[in-house]
Amino acid sequence: QVQLVESGGGLVQSGKSLRLSCAASGSIFSFNSMGWYRQAPGKDRELVATITSSGKTNYADSLKGRFTISRDNAENTVYLQMNSLKPEDTAVYYCKAAAGLGLNYWGQGTQVTVSS
């Protein structure tokens, strides 16, 4: 059973940065892609960014230029660098591993709160 553990969330002032980590219990190289999603109160879960096993990245249009996803295969960890944070970035951030054929694994989420 794959386990994903997110960390790095917290309370931060507007304009500051945070880096989220997602540590997998197994090799992330075996997954087609890894990604970050977020869910704000009262809203649907939405895509933040994904990265494939070959390193190709994809971002939500509204977050391009502020957020950067990366991966360390040796450490089985995916990161999300978030810069110039805004109050509207406040959400629970989830890590997802896509194994293919519709099989996905999710972490428990980490809260990010940005104060104005």
Salt bridges, closest charged atoms under 4 A:
GLU46 OE2 - ARG38 NE 2.65
ASP61 OD1 - LYS64 NZ 3.22
ASP89 OD1 - ARG38 NH1 2.93
ASP89 OD2 - ARG66 NH1 2.80
